[in-house]
Amino acid sequence: VEQPRFAAEGAAHFRYTEMVAADRPIPALDVPAQWPEGLRVFRETSLAMEYLAGWTYRLIPGKRPDLAAYIRFFSAFFFSLAIVPVALLSAKLWKSRGAGLLTALLFAVALPLVARSSGFDYLRENVALPLIAFHLFFYVSACAGGGIALPVLSGIFLFAALGSWQGSQFYLVPFLAFVLARHEADIDR
């Protein structure tokens, strides 16, 4: 059975991933991607997902699977990693392992999430969401205390999310507003 093609944005992501997987350089100015002036790839896009998928593909020993099949697996698998921090965060906030398990189950079968992470789309948000979820878990854990490792991990995951998807800034704005409001509330006490 022939797999469906990647369309629109996913096709562009696949093209760059294919270059990384084949150890070919991604052009700084990609005229075929945006005619006639060309796309300034490194200035106007985030390529973390393409590099991550391409490099991990190259690490597969022996006979490698078809790159499109690998990308479909990679996208679905990486997105599913968000289940872990979502469950841990829920368990921490509700102080209940059962709540964490229920949250993980609901997150794993929620139709909007399943549809986006099925492997038919190759979107940067599928890489960024797990990173954001890990950031949030480590941030909440750091607020409860626990040394320097938790805030450092929180920052690393936030930095990785911002580097992997430009839409992460729309998470960052309300997050920073919350942090500032929390800080102001602490000052007023």
Secondary structure, DSSP 8 states (H G I E B T S, - for coil): -------HHHHHHHHHHHHHHTT----SEETTTSTTT-EEHHHH---HHHHHHHHHHHT--SS---HHHHHHHHHHHHHHTTHHHHHHHHHHHHT-HHHHHHHHHHHHH-HHHHHHTSSS---THHHHHHHHHHHHHHHHHHHT---SHHHHHHHHHHHHHHHH-GGGHHHHHHHHHHHHHHHHHHHH-
